[in-house]
Amino acid sequence: MTSGSRRALLAGIAAAVGSFGFTARGEESTPWDLGQLMRELASVRSARARFTEKRFLRMLDRPIESSGTLAYEAPSRLEKLTLVPKRELMLVEQDKVTLETGSKPKRRVLSMSDYPALRAFVESIRSTLAGDQATLERFYKVDFGGDPDRWRLKLQPSDMKTKSFVREIRISGRRGKITGVEVDQSDGDRSVMSMVPDDS
């Protein structure tokens, strides 16, 4: 796999793993901090959302726009189904990443064991959805800010191999709901995704 292909794969997985809107209720009396946010995220066992995404590539004058659906099942199953402009499926399960493209899908299955940087990246993002603060902080420098109505996480990879692909990930939300994810790649490309949970 070329470095360009790996960057594209990582960007797509970032969108799939870190881009869900869902609601989890916490107790109002509990202080709102990173620990409280992680507890609320951990309480969500499954979630579905509709997404719209813009990818800004240095080689293009205008962004590539796409839309589709996202699904998450704790602790490790993630699905991103792009419907517009064309059908693409990306499924992350345990150690496997399955990719399908086209109306007559061509399938490709990757093992994250063969790509240590990919594994670190996926596991780090999945830990956000799973509310696993210890794993998140193992792979990322985590900057948390805001209040229950407008919080954000800024994740900067601590592993050099991951840094070679991803510079920074910013996740934003309201209370127990994720509303946006931005990914800055190390090569200058970036993606911006917004989502609406199915329970909205």
Disulfide bonds with the S-S distance in Angstrom:
none
